[in-house]
Amino acid sequence: MSQKHLKEAFISNLNGTSLLEISAGLVLAPLCLLCRGLLLILYYLHYGKHLRSRKYSLLLDFLVLICPLLFCCTVLSQIIFFMPPIIATLGAGIFCVIYSQKKHEIQVPFRQIVKDFQKTPLDPEYIPAITVFRVYVNVLTSISILAVDFPQYPRRYAKAETYGTGVMDLGVGAFIFGNALVCPEVRCKSYVRQPKFSSLAKQLFSVWPLIFLGIGRLLSVKSLEYHEHTSEYGVHWNFFFTLAFVRLVASLLLAIFPKTKSWVIAINLAVLYQLILNTTSLKMFILHGSNGRDTRVGFLNANREGLLSFFGYLAIYMASVQVGLCLLKCRPSVRGWTEAVCFSLLIICVLFVFLHVSQVYADPVSRRMANLSYCIWVVAHCLTLFLCFVVTDLTLVFTKLLVKGASVPCCWDIGKPPSTSRRHGMEAVPVWKEGKLSHICLISAINKNQLLFFLLANVMTGAINLLIDTVRSKAAFTLCILHLYMFFSCLIMHVLHAKNIVLKFW
């Protein structure tokens, strides 16, 4: 078997893992973020100053935010259920150290501190959990696209062939979810009047890099005879094309229908698509081609997975637009966000009930078809991850209130409640901003050049696969390669951010 066919077989015919294991893995990123924030607050408590060294800040962020994820998806994957309690215990220990050192300065009972914390005003103009969610989806995707070619990456985490829930199956949907959270329709202020099709025009201009990257990936894969999983999107199609067309069609729908009813469009799309899959021969066509023998003759046959799964991804995007609109409603206090978290937990529980019903009576989760179960699964897990980041931010805000003057980059600012001037188009001005510390934050660095980060990861993944026999690599060598790969990617983003360079001109 040639090296190309060996690698293709290595990532094919897989069945995914359990929903419980994926849920356990989702908690890791917020816990790492929490530990990093608590460490920065502890540093300030001990030394009376912020960590302003770019070098040490990058090192801290990489060691705490990236390295645990690399280990947990490779050599520590067998004990993945033990990792969240271990990291949570570490975070609790750091918090106890901080609280014990400040306890003698606090003259009020802990219960009163919590009540006062509930009334704390937050900067209504910035929700850090959205930024962190999108950055971490990018980071986890970048780790997985290279790690999957190494034997230390569990096969159950890779994309399932037809049915199943692999970690990488969730990553594809999470990318769609994250893009919808910050789409022009969501970010547009309700009091700003714009032409009805202005967002569509913006999307037409903004998706050309995705089309360009899709064509570039297609030409490079074919010319280099790079290994590819044909049943993922097809012979010529790839995720860049899917993302571009989903954004375009979603903008068209949102220009026609009220954006506040995007959840209705999402439900109708997903349910109707599932009904067609179950009542017609469409499912057999996607899985086995028009002749039932997996033919790839003709453009539609060759790219049937990518073209037809588009409807499922569009449903996810529309549902995520509704989530984004709900998130950006002004909740200027901790109490408001606490209530939002409780309501969202209820929604998540309902979604998981629907997921169980859908898998039993309709179809199991299938990323290949992007069916109803897949749509529900992606939205439920993405909401869960986002809420974990919100809870992390609220915990860090509480700790910062204990340690006056402490600061954590990419964490909620404490600001004034929104004034009445907002009704007339004026934005509330926060009391205190942490923007001065953003230049030494790895999350801010990646966020500023997210598409470049993802493109760089794809190019480096291709280069490493062409130079190294990844399938037969030993554990130590694999870990070394993965850490160097991620550190180099993060370092480039860090340097660009330090020089305030944004490689975006569209």
PELINPE-V103989 format. One record per residue. N is the residue number from 1. OMEGA is omega as a letter, one per 20 degrees, with the letter a starting at -180 (NA if undefined). D_CENTER is the distance of its C-alpha to the mean C-alpha in whole Angstrom. Layout:
{{N;OMEGA;D_CENTER} {N;OMEGA;D_CENTER}}
This chain:
{{1;r;36} {2;r;35} {3;r;32} {4;a;30} {5;r;31} {6;a;30} {7;r;27} {8;r;26} {9;a;28} {10;a;26} {11;a;22} {12;r;24} {13;a;25} {14;a;23} {15;r;22} {16;a;19} {17;a;19} {18;r;19} {19;a;17} {20;r;18} {21;r;17} {22;r;14} {23;r;14} {24;r;16} {25;a;13} {26;a;10} {27;a;13} {28;a;13} {29;r;10} {30;r;12} {31;r;15} {32;r;15} {33;r;14} {34;a;17} {35;r;19} {36;r;19} {37;r;20} {38;r;23} {39;r;24} {40;r;24} {41;r;26} {42;r;28} {43;r;29} {44;a;30} {45;a;32} {46;a;34} {47;r;34} {48;r;34} {49;r;32} {50;r;28} {51;a;27} {52;r;28} {53;a;28} {54;a;25} {55;a;26} {56;r;26} {57;r;23} {58;a;21} {59;r;22} {60;a;21} {61;a;18} {62;a;18} {63;a;20} {64;a;18} {65;a;14} {66;a;14} {67;r;17} {68;r;17} {69;r;14} {70;a;16} {71;a;19} {72;r;17} {73;r;16} {74;a;20} {75;r;23} {76;a;22} {77;a;20} {78;r;23} {79;a;23} {80;a;20} {81;r;21} {82;a;23} {83;r;20} {84;r;19} {85;a;22} {86;a;23} {87;r;20} {88;r;21} {89;r;25} {90;r;24} {91;r;23} {92;r;25} {93;r;28} {94;r;27} {95;r;27} {96;r;30} {97;r;32} {98;a;30} {99;a;32} {100;a;35} {101;r;36} {102;a;35} {103;a;37} {104;r;41} {105;a;40} {106;a;38} {107;a;41} {108;r;39} {109;a;38} {110;a;35} {111;r;35} {112;r;36} {113;a;33} {114;r;31} {115;r;32} {116;r;32} {117;r;29} {118;a;28} {119;a;30} {120;r;28} {121;r;27} {122;r;23} {123;a;23} {124;a;22} {125;a;21} {126;r;18} {127;a;15} {128;a;13} {129;r;10} {130;r;9} {131;a;9} {132;r;8} {133;a;5} {134;r;4} {135;a;6} {136;r;5} {137;r;3} {138;a;6} {139;a;8} {140;r;8} {141;r;8} {142;r;11} {143;a;13} {144;a;13} {145;r;14} {146;a;17} {147;a;18} {148;r;18} {149;r;21} {150;a;23} {151;a;24} {152;r;23} {153;a;20} {154;a;20} {155;a;21} {156;r;20} {157;a;16} {158;a;17} {159;r;17} {160;a;19} {161;a;22} {162;r;23} {163;r;22} {164;a;20} {165;r;16} {166;r;15} {167;a;12} {168;r;12} {169;r;12} {170;a;9} {171;r;7} {172;r;9} {173;r;9} {174;r;5} {175;r;6} {176;a;9} {177;a;8} {178;r;6} {179;a;9} {180;a;11} {181;a;10} {182;a;12} {183;a;15} {184;a;18} {185;r;19} {186;a;17} {187;a;18} {188;r;22} {189;a;24} {190;a;26} {191;r;29} {192;a;29} {193;r;31} {194;r;29} {195;a;31} {196;a;29} {197;a;28} {198;r;27} {199;r;23} {200;r;24} {201;r;26} {202;a;23} {203;r;21} {204;a;24} {205;a;24} {206;a;20} {207;a;19} {208;r;22} {209;r;20} {210;r;18} {211;r;21} {212;r;23} {213;r;20} {214;r;20} {215;r;24} {216;r;24} {217;r;22} {218;a;24} {219;a;27} {220;r;26} {221;a;26} {222;a;29} {223;a;31} {224;a;30} {225;a;30} {226;a;27} {227;a;26} {228;r;23} {229;a;23} {230;a;25} {231;r;24} {232;r;20} {233;a;20} {234;a;24} {235;a;26} {236;a;26} {237;r;22} {238;a;19} {239;r;15} {240;r;16} {241;r;19} {242;a;17} {243;a;14} {244;a;17} {245;r;20} {246;r;17} {247;r;17} {248;a;21} {249;r;22} {250;r;19} {251;r;21} {252;r;24} {253;a;24} {254;r;23} {255;a;26} {256;a;28} {257;r;27} {258;a;26} {259;r;22} {260;r;23} {261;a;24} {262;r;21} {263;r;20} {264;r;24} {265;a;23} {266;a;20} {267;a;22} {268;r;25} {269;a;23} {270;a;21} {271;r;25} {272;r;27} {273;r;25} {274;r;25} {275;r;29} {276;r;30} {277;a;28} {278;a;30} {279;r;34} {280;r;34} {281;a;34} {282;a;30} {283;r;29} {284;r;31} {285;r;31} {286;a;27} {287;a;28} {288;r;31} {289;a;32} {290;r;35} {291;r;38} {292;a;36} {293;r;36} {294;r;33} {295;r;34} {296;a;32} {297;a;35} {298;a;35} {299;a;31} {300;r;30} {301;a;31} {302;a;29} {303;a;26} {304;a;26} {305;a;23} {306;a;21} {307;a;23} {308;r;23} {309;r;20} {310;a;19} {311;r;20} {312;r;18} {313;r;15} {314;r;17} {315;r;17} {316;a;13} {317;a;13} {318;r;16} {319;a;15} {320;r;12} {321;r;15} {322;r;17} {323;r;14} {324;r;14} {325;r;17} {326;a;18} {327;a;16} {328;r;18} {329;a;21} {330;r;23} {331;a;23} {332;a;25} {333;r;25} {334;r;24} {335;r;26} {336;r;24} {337;r;20} {338;r;22} {339;r;23} {340;r;20} {341;r;18} {342;r;21} {343;r;21} {344;r;18} {345;r;18} {346;r;21} {347;a;19} {348;r;17} {349;r;20} {350;r;22} {351;r;19} {352;r;19} {353;r;23} {354;r;23} {355;r;20} {356;r;23} {357;a;26} {358;a;24} {359;a;24} {360;a;28} {361;a;29} {362;a;27} {363;r;25} {364;r;23} {365;r;19} {366;r;19} {367;a;17} {368;r;20} {369;a;21} {370;a;18} {371;a;20} {372;a;20} {373;r;19} {374;r;16} {375;r;15} {376;a;16} {377;a;14} {378;a;11} {379;a;11} {380;a;13} {381;r;10} {382;r;7} {383;r;10} {384;r;11} {385;a;8} {386;r;9} {387;r;12} {388;r;12} {389;r;11} {390;r;14} {391;r;16} {392;r;16} {393;r;16} {394;r;19} {395;r;21} {396;r;21} {397;r;22} {398;a;25} {399;r;26} {400;r;26} {401;r;29} {402;a;30} {403;a;30} {404;r;32} {405;r;30} {406;a;28} {407;r;24} {408;r;21} {409;a;19} {410;r;16} {411;a;17} {412;r;19} {413;r;22} {414;a;25} {415;r;27} {416;r;30} {417;a;29} {418;a;29} {419;a;33} {420;r;34} {421;r;34} {422;a;31} {423;a;32} {424;r;34} {425;r;31} {426;a;31} {427;r;28} {428;a;29} {429;a;29} {430;r;27} {431;a;30} {432;a;28} {433;r;25} {434;a;23} {435;a;23} {436;a;25} {437;a;23} {438;a;20} {439;r;22} {440;a;22} {441;a;18} {442;r;16} {443;r;12} {444;a;15} {445;r;16} {446;a;13} {447;a;12} {448;a;15} {449;a;15} {450;a;11} {451;r;13} {452;r;16} {453;a;14} {454;r;12} {455;r;16} {456;r;17} {457;r;15} {458;a;17} {459;r;20} {460;r;21} {461;r;19} {462;a;22} {463;a;25} {464;r;24} {465;r;25} {466;a;28} {467;a;29} {468;r;29} {469;a;29} {470;a;26} {471;a;27} {472;a;30} {473;r;29} {474;a;29} {475;a;27} {476;r;28} {477;r;28} {478;a;24} {479;r;23} {480;a;25} {481;a;23} {482;r;20} {483;r;20} {484;r;22} {485;a;20} {486;a;17} {487;r;19} {488;r;21} {489;a;17} {490;a;17} {491;r;20} {492;r;20} {493;a;18} {494;a;20} {495;r;23} {496;a;22} {497;r;21} {498;r;24} {499;r;26} {500;r;24} {501;r;23} {502;a;21} {503;r;21} {504;a;20} {505;r;24} {506;NA;23}}
